[in-house]
Amino acid sequence: MRTNHIAKLALKYTEYEMIKVHTPLPVFPEIRARLLFVFLQRNPKQDEHCEVCVLATSLAQLGLDTHDMVNATPAEELIGQARSRQLKVLAGDYFNSRFYQLLSHIGRIDIIRLISVAISEVNRMKMTFYERFRVMKLTAEEYMEQSVLIRTQLFIALSKFIPEPYKANWSELLRLLTQCEVIQSELERSNSYDMFRSSWAFCFIRESMSSADQERLMHVDKSGVISLLTKYNIHGLLMDMLQTNIQQTLRIMEQLDSELLKAEVMQMLQSFNPSIQLPQVAKEI
């Protein structure tokens, strides 16, 4: 997929040598930002500040995602690990401060309020999500639904600025494309032994097991995890879910009255499935 210009603008705030050398950052929410931008552009009243509003919202999301990468301090921590953890905290705070700075500079206090309320809601949702996961009361379906909601809350906050004829398609496309992001992330997590116990696969397998087997699931070793992932066909299930989402997205896309909008959505889908053929108009954008 062609890199969105919002993601390019964000490089000014994310490409710091100190951060790049000492700690990884989460992936920039490029697809959500791009989708929000193209739909906000359908509103001529928002066109002037559209770019800044989307950039600020995306940086606020990046700040939340960066803080999520901060782990509890281990009993014995190496100097490099400590620096990485501290930089994640500082980087997350920095991205959040830029969100406020960008919007206050253009006088959009209304959007600062909307995003701030959304940030509080995201933090509340995360607390509930992590607690229910900890006590093993989160189903695989709920895991997927809540993961999508947590990722979309900040972008949904700007729905009031989407023109009325586009609102329904916008919200549904945001949900479907974000779910594609989550599924893609879970495909990667299912290949990692370290991430298995905090994944959709863990929830799904736990639901499918007997009570006795569920207890053993907490102590399974690496070879056991690989065996379970194979037995329950986790990769196949996630790929099926991804293809279902792609097909649903294509159906919603066909309802759009703009060829440019359709082309943008097609390019987003191609990042999940490169085999999708872009129409000629998409190639010309």
N, C-alpha and C positions, 0 to 999 in steps of 0.2 A: 504494500500500500504506500502511496506517496505520502511523505511526511507532511503533516498538517502545519500550516504556518503558525498556529498558536503554539504548537510544540516547539517550533523554532524560536519564537519569541521567549519562551520559558527558559531557553538555554542561558539567557543573560543572568538568570537567577540560580540556575542549577549547576552550571559548569565552573565550579570553584575547585582549584587545584587541590587545596587541603582536603576537601570532601572526597574528590575523585581518588586520591592516593590512599586515604585511610579508611574509607567506609563506602559500601554500596548504597545506592538509593533505590527506592521502589520505582516501578515503571510509571512514567508520566501517563495520566489518564487521557491519552490522545483521542481514542474513539469517542468517549463521552464528551470531551471538549469539542471535537469536530462536529458531532451531531448537534450539540447545543448551538454552536456558532451558525450552522447552516439554517437552523430553524428560526433563530433570533433574527436572522437577516430577512426573513419574510415579513418582519414588522418594521416598517419604515421609520417609526418613532424611536426605535431602539438602535438603528443602524449606526448612529454617531459614536456611541460608546460600546457597541456590541463586542468588539475585539478585546477591549480592556476588561469588560465584565466577565467574559469567558476565561481570559487569562487569570484574573484574580480568583475566580471560582476554582479553577484547576490547581492553582498554587495552594489554596486552602485545603483541597483534597490531598495534594501531595504532602502537605504538612501533617495531616492526620495519618496518612499511610506511612510516613517516615517515623512518626512516634510509635506506630504499631510494631516497628522493627526493633524497638528497644527492649531487650531482655532484662530480666531481674539480674542484679549483680551476683555472680557466682562467689562461692567461698574463696576461691583462688582465681584471680583474674590477671592475665598477662597485660603488660603495658599497652600493646597493640589493641587488645580487646577493649580495654578501658577507654582508649582514645576513640575507637570506633563507636562505642556506645554513647560517649559524651557528645561526639559530633552529630550523631543521629538526633539527640535531644535538641542541640543547638540549631541544626538544619531545619527540623520541624518547626521550631519557634520562629526561625527566620522566614520560612515560607508563609507562615501565618501572618507575620508582621507585614510582609509584602502585600498580602491580600488586603489588609486594612489600608495600607499606604496608597495602593493603586486606586481603590474605589473612593477614598476620601479626596484624592487629588482631583477627580472629575466630579466631585460633589454628589456621589451616589450613596448617600447615607441609607437610603431605603434598601438598597441591595446589601449593604453591610449588615443591616438588621436581619434581613431574610437569611443570609448565609450563617450569621451567628446563631440564630435559632436552630438552623439545620445542623450546625456543628454540635450543639448541645444534645439534639435528638440522636445524632449518630453515636455520640459517646454513651448515651443511655442505652441504645440498642446493643452496642458492643458489650456493655456490662452484663446485660441479660443473656446475650448470645454465649459469652464465655462461661458464665455461671451455669447455664443449662448444659453446655458441653461438658463442663467439669464433672457434674453429677450424672452425666450420661443420660439426660432426658431430652436431648435434641435429636430429632429424627433426621434422616438423610434429606427428606423433602424440605424440612424446616431449615436445615443447614443451607441448602441452595437458595431458598427464598430470602432468608435473612442476609445472606452474603450479598445478594443482589440489592436489597434495600439499603444496606449499609453503604454500598458503593454509589448508589444513585441519589441519595437524599439531598446532597448539596446542589446537584444539577436540577432535581425536581423543584427546588426552591425558586427557580427562575421561570417556572412554567407559566406564571401569570403574564409574562411578557411575550409568550408565544401567541400568535394570532389564533383566534378561536377556531377557524376551519382546520387548523393543523394540530391542535392540542391533543386530540385522541391518538392520532398516528405518532406524534412525537413521544408521548409517554409510553406507548407500546413498543416503539422501536428502541427507546432507551432501555426498557426492561429486557427486551430480547437480546440486544447487542451486549448489554452488560452481563447477561447470563452466559453468553458466548465467552466473554472474558473470564468469568468465574470457572466455567467448564475447562477452558484452556489452562487456567492456573491449576485446577485440580488434576488435570492430566500430568502436569509437571510434578505436582506434589505426590502423586501416586507412584512416581519413580524414585522417591526419596524415602529411605528408611527413617531418617530423622524427622520428617514431616508427617509420617503416616498417622501418628496418634492425634493429629489436629486437622485431619482431612475429612472430606466427604466420604471417601472410601472407608474410613474407619467407622463412621456412622452407619453406612450401608451394610457393611459386613457384620457389625455388632447386632443390627436389627435382624439379620438373617440367621444368626446363630442361636443355639440353645443357651439357657442360663449358665450352664456349666462351662460351655465354651467361651462365653463372654468374659468370664473371670480370667481365663487363660490368655485371652486376647491382649490384656494389659501387659503381659510379660513375654510376648512372643519375640523371638530374635529375628535377625535380618532374613535368614533363609525362610523362616516361618511367614514373615510378611510377604515375601515374594510368592510363596506357595498360596497364601490366601488371595492375593491379588489375581493370581492365575485362576484359582478355583472359582472365584466369583466373577470372573471376566470383567474386572473393573474398567480396564482400558476400552473394551468393546462397548460397555454400557455408556461410558462418558462420550465416546465417539458417536454413538447413536443419538444421545441427547444433543450433541453439538449439531448434527445434521438436521434433527427435528427443528431446532431453533433457527437454523439457517433457512429452512423451507418456510417456516412461519414468517420470518423477516421478509423473505421475498414476496410473500402474499400481501403483507402490509405495504411493502414498497410499491406494489402495483397500484395501490389506491391513491398514491400521491399524484398531484396534478402538474408537477414540475419535473421535466426531464433532468434538470440539473440536480435536484434533490435525489432522484432515483439513482443518478450516476454516483453521487457521493456515498449513498448507502451501499451500492454495489462494491465500491472500492473498500469500504469498511469490512464488508463480508469477505472480500478476497484475502484479508489478513488472516482469517480463520480457515479459509479453504482456497488455496491458490488456484485450484482447478476451475473455479467459477470464472466464466468468460465475461469480460466487461463489454457492454455495448459500445459502439463507436463514440457516442457522445461522452462517455466516461473517460475514454482515452484522450479526448481533446481538451478536457478541463485542465 
